[in-house]
Amino acid sequence: MFSLTSAYRYNQSRQDGDQTYKPGNLLLLNPSVAFAVNDRVTLSTGVTWTRRAADRFDGQTQDMTRTATDLMLGVGYGFDKGNTLNTSFKLNASGRSGSELRLNWLYTL
């Protein structure tokens, strides 16, 4: 299955004492593909691209616009009816450093 997630966060200006602060807006695109290997195992992969505009403080740019790309790999395993274990790994490909490992257990009655 192919899926595409996208998001846009618009940040409004706010007051910080006598000065105005406007956080940068954010754009996110996340195309991914999941493949059911059998009735218990699902493999998934995808890419997440983000663009965050520069923050502004009293009309002056405080930073620069940043982009980042992350590679995501995952596996899901349904080990019993109503019990699913999902593991995902996100590795930074460009724009910043770091990685993330997630483990989720979904239990339904």
Buried (B, 14 or more C-beta within 10 A) or exposed (E): EEEEEEEEEEBEEEEEEEEEBBBBBBBBBBBBEBEEEEEEEBEBBBEBBBBBBBBBBEEEEEEEEBEBBBBBEBBBEBEEEEEBBBEBEBEBEEBEEEEEEEEEEEEEE
